[in-house]
């Protein structure tokens, strides 16, 4: 979870995150009321945004 916090604080790049690990954590923390779930949700939303930005740059080249 520390790595997710560092990602959200922009201390590490999204390329440094292990998507398989995020999926495992999402399965582990499935209670939408938990702080871990919220942290995962924020991280995944940010990752999606960054991937979409990359795709947009690729398409518009």
MARPA-172491 format. One line per field, with one value per atom (N, C-alpha, C, O): residue number from 1; atom name; x, z, y. Coordinates in Angstrom, 2 decimals, always signed. Each point is the difference from the previous one (the first is absolute). Example, Ala and Ser with C-alpha at 12.3 -4.5 7.8 and 13.67 -1.06 7.14 Angstrom:
REM residues 2
num	c(1_1_1_1_2_2_2_2)
atomo	c(N_CA_C_O_N_CA_C_O)
u	c(+13.19_-0.89_+0.90_+1.04_-1.39_+0.82_-0.77_+0.51)
w	c(+7.80_+0.00_+0.00_+0.66_-1.38_+0.06_+0.73_+0.17)
v	c(-5.69_+1.19_+1.20_-0.02_+1.07_+1.19_+1.09_+1.11)
***
This chain:
REM residues 61
num	c(1_1_1_1_2_2_2_2_3_3_3_3_4_4_4_4_5_5_5_5_6_6_6_6_7_7_7_7_8_8_8_8_9_9_9_9_10_10_10_10_11_11_11_11_12_12_12_12_13_13_13_13_14_14_14_14_15_15_15_15_16_16_16_16_17_17_17_17_18_18_18_18_19_19_19_19_20_20_20_20_21_21_21_21_22_22_22_22_23_23_23_23_24_24_24_24_25_25_25_25_26_26_26_26_27_27_27_27_28_28_28_28_29_29_29_29_30_30_30_30_31_31_31_31_32_32_32_32_33_33_33_33_34_34_34_34_35_35_35_35_36_36_36_36_37_37_37_37_38_38_38_38_39_39_39_39_40_40_40_40_41_41_41_41_42_42_42_42_43_43_43_43_44_44_44_44_45_45_45_45_46_46_46_46_47_47_47_47_48_48_48_48_49_49_49_49_50_50_50_50_51_51_51_51_52_52_52_52_53_53_53_53_54_54_54_54_55_55_55_55_56_56_56_56_57_57_57_57_58_58_58_58_59_59_59_59_60_60_60_60_61_61_61_61)
atomo	c(N_CA_C_O_N_CA_C_O_N_CA_C_O_N_CA_C_O_N_CA_C_O_N_CA_C_O_N_CA_C_O_N_CA_C_O_N_CA_C_O_N_CA_C_O_N_CA_C_O_N_CA_C_O_N_CA_C_O_N_CA_C_O_N_CA_C_O_N_CA_C_O_N_CA_C_O_N_CA_C_O_N_CA_C_O_N_CA_C_O_N_CA_C_O_N_CA_C_O_N_CA_C_O_N_CA_C_O_N_CA_C_O_N_CA_C_O_N_CA_C_O_N_CA_C_O_N_CA_C_O_N_CA_C_O_N_CA_C_O_N_CA_C_O_N_CA_C_O_N_CA_C_O_N_CA_C_O_N_CA_C_O_N_CA_C_O_N_CA_C_O_N_CA_C_O_N_CA_C_O_N_CA_C_O_N_CA_C_O_N_CA_C_O_N_CA_C_O_N_CA_C_O_N_CA_C_O_N_CA_C_O_N_CA_C_O_N_CA_C_O_N_CA_C_O_N_CA_C_O_N_CA_C_O_N_CA_C_O_N_CA_C_O_N_CA_C_O_N_CA_C_O_N_CA_C_O_N_CA_C_O_N_CA_C_O_N_CA_C_O_N_CA_C_O)
u	c(+0.81_-0.81_+0.86_-0.40_+1.59_+0.92_+0.32_+0.08_+0.12_+0.31_-1.15_+0.24_-1.47_-1.15_-0.06_-0.30_+0.59_+0.03_+1.08_-0.21_+1.36_+1.09_-0.38_+0.34_-1.04_-0.46_-0.97_+0.12_-1.07_-0.98_+0.63_-0.51_+1.61_+0.74_+1.01_+0.79_-0.82_+0.87_+1.48_+0.85_-0.56_+1.39_+0.57_+1.21_-2.09_+0.42_-0.90_-1.14_+1.66_-0.74_-0.95_+0.18_-1.17_-0.96_+0.63_-0.49_+1.57_+0.71_+0.62_+0.30_-0.10_+0.62_-1.00_+0.41_-1.69_-1.01_-0.21_+0.03_-0.24_-0.25_-1.52_-0.67_+0.14_-1.45_-0.54_-1.09_+1.84_-0.44_-0.14_-0.92_+1.85_-0.06_-1.24_-0.67_+0.38_-1.19_-1.27_-0.92_+0.86_-1.17_-0.15_-1.11_+2.22_-0.04_-0.52_-0.84_+1.34_-0.43_-1.48_-0.71_+0.26_-1.41_-0.89_-1.08_+1.52_-0.76_+0.02_-0.98_+2.11_+0.16_-0.82_-0.61_+0.59_-0.70_-1.25_+0.01_-1.05_-1.21_-1.10_-1.08_+1.34_-0.99_+0.10_+0.99_-2.02_+0.07_+0.09_+0.25_-0.46_+0.09_+1.38_+0.24_+0.66_+1.33_+0.93_-0.18_+1.16_+0.96_+0.88_+0.43_-0.14_+0.79_-0.72_+0.61_-1.89_-0.82_+0.03_+0.18_-0.34_+0.00_+1.36_+0.06_+1.02_+1.34_+0.19_+0.55_-1.00_+0.08_-0.85_+0.43_-1.61_-0.88_+0.64_-0.02_+0.60_+0.67_+1.18_+0.21_+0.55_+1.16_-0.42_+0.58_-1.57_-0.45_-0.60_+0.20_-0.91_-0.54_+1.11_-0.07_+1.09_+1.14_+0.76_+0.42_-0.25_+0.68_-0.77_+0.60_-1.90_-0.82_+0.17_+0.13_-0.15_+0.18_+1.35_+0.07_+0.97_+1.33_+0.12_+0.63_-1.23_+0.02_-0.79_+0.41_-1.52_-0.77_+0.77_-0.08_+0.81_+0.84_+1.08_+0.27_+0.34_+1.01_-0.61_+0.59_-1.76_-0.67_-0.34_+0.13_-0.57_-0.34_+1.24_-0.08_+1.20_+1.23_+0.43_+0.48_-0.66_+0.38_-0.87_+0.49_-1.77_-0.95_+0.21_-0.14_+0.46_+0.11_+1.36_+0.24_+0.65_+1.32_-0.11_+1.00)
w	c(+0.00_+0.00_+0.00_-0.50_+1.07_+0.00_-1.42_-0.29_-0.59_-1.39_-0.66_-0.81_+1.14_-0.57_+0.48_-0.78_+2.05_+0.52_-0.68_-0.33_+0.12_-0.68_-1.44_-0.50_-0.15_-1.36_-0.02_-0.84_+1.75_+0.04_+0.36_-0.37_+1.09_+0.35_-1.09_+0.16_-1.27_-1.15_+0.35_-0.58_+1.53_+0.35_-0.86_-0.14_-0.42_-0.91_-1.23_+0.06_-1.18_-1.26_-0.10_+0.69_-1.54_-0.13_-0.64_+0.18_-0.92_-0.58_+1.07_-0.25_+1.43_+1.10_+0.78_+0.87_-1.16_+0.70_-0.69_-1.23_+2.02_-0.51_-0.07_+1.03_-2.24_-0.17_+0.58_+0.56_-0.68_+0.58_+1.51_+0.60_+0.01_+1.46_+0.36_+0.99_-1.79_+0.25_-0.10_+0.79_-1.75_-0.16_+1.21_+0.49_-0.02_+1.20_+1.20_+0.76_-0.60_+1.12_-0.12_+1.00_-2.21_-0.21_+0.42_+0.55_-0.82_+0.43_+1.52_+0.60_+0.00_+1.44_+0.76_+1.03_-1.53_+0.67_-0.80_-0.76_+0.92_-0.80_+0.73_-0.56_+1.78_+0.75_-0.41_+0.31_-1.00_-0.48_+1.10_-0.28_+1.51_+1.12_+0.64_+0.91_-1.36_+0.62_-0.63_-1.15_+1.92_-0.51_-1.07_-0.93_+1.04_-1.01_-1.35_-1.05_+1.09_-1.22_-0.66_-1.21_+2.00_-0.52_-0.61_-1.05_+1.70_-0.52_-1.34_-0.94_+0.86_-1.27_-1.07_-1.16_+1.52_-0.96_-0.56_-1.21_+2.07_-0.44_-0.92_-1.01_+1.40_-0.79_-1.38_-1.01_+0.96_-1.29_-0.88_-1.22_+1.80_-0.79_-0.58_-1.15_+1.93_-0.47_-1.09_-0.99_+1.19_-1.02_-1.31_-1.07_+1.14_-1.20_-0.73_-1.22_+1.97_-0.59_-0.71_-1.11_+1.74_-0.60_-1.24_-0.98_+1.03_-1.19_-1.15_-1.15_+1.47_-1.05_-0.60_-1.21_+2.02_-0.50_-0.93_-1.04_+1.41_-0.86_-1.31_-1.06_+1.12_-1.22_-0.90_-1.23_+1.84_-0.77_-0.72_-1.17_+1.87_-0.62_-1.14_-1.03_+1.22_-1.03_-1.24_-1.13_+1.34_-1.10_-0.78_-1.22_+1.91_-0.67_-0.62_-0.54_+0.60_-0.64_-1.49_-0.70)
v	c(-1.19_+1.19_+1.27_+1.05_-1.18_+1.14_+0.44_+1.19_-2.17_+0.32_+0.75_+0.90_-1.25_+0.69_+1.44_+0.90_-0.69_+1.37_+0.82_+1.17_-1.78_+0.71_+0.33_+1.07_-1.98_+0.26_+1.18_+0.89_-0.88_+1.07_+1.34_+1.06_-1.11_+1.22_+0.36_+0.93_-1.67_+0.20_-0.14_+0.68_-1.56_-0.28_-1.13_-0.12_-0.71_-1.05_+0.03_+0.47_-0.96_+0.02_-1.20_-1.01_+1.14_-1.09_-1.23_-1.12_+1.31_-1.15_-0.88_-1.17_+1.71_-0.75_-0.85_-0.77_+0.91_-0.78_-1.34_-0.08_-0.94_-1.35_-0.21_-0.11_+0.06_-0.13_-1.30_-0.02_-1.07_-1.27_+0.12_-0.55_+1.27_+0.21_+0.84_-0.27_+1.28_+0.82_-0.83_+0.18_-1.08_-0.86_-0.92_-0.21_-0.34_-0.84_+0.80_-0.49_+1.70_+0.84_+0.37_+0.05_+0.20_+0.33_-1.17_+0.21_-1.41_-1.19_-0.15_-0.42_+0.77_-0.13_+1.04_-0.30_+1.53_+1.09_+0.37_+0.97_-1.74_+0.20_+0.78_+0.21_+0.20_+0.77_+1.48_+0.66_-0.15_+1.39_+1.05_+1.17_-1.58_+0.94_+0.04_+0.81_-1.65_-0.04_+1.04_+0.39_+0.03_+0.98_-0.63_+0.69_-1.99_-0.68_-0.03_+0.21_-0.46_-0.01_+1.37_+0.11_+0.91_+1.37_+0.35_+0.64_-1.05_+0.24_-0.71_+0.57_-1.81_-0.74_+0.67_+0.10_+0.34_+0.66_+1.27_+0.23_+0.57_+1.23_-0.32_+0.66_-1.67_-0.39_-0.49_+0.40_-1.28_-0.54_+1.08_-0.02_+0.95_+1.11_+0.85_+0.44_-0.20_+0.79_-0.75_+0.59_-1.90_-0.81_+0.03_+0.16_-0.30_+0.03_+1.33_+0.04_+1.04_+1.32_+0.11_+0.52_-1.02_+0.09_-0.88_+0.39_-1.57_-0.87_+0.63_-0.09_+0.71_+0.67_+1.17_+0.23_+0.50_+1.09_-0.54_+0.59_-1.70_-0.61_-0.43_+0.21_-0.82_-0.46_+1.19_-0.07_+1.14_+1.21_+0.54_+0.38_-0.33_+0.47_-0.92_+0.47_-1.76_-0.97_+0.17_-0.04_+0.22_+0.11_+1.30_+0.01_+1.06_+1.30_+0.25_+1.08_-2.04_+0.17_-0.03_+0.13)
***
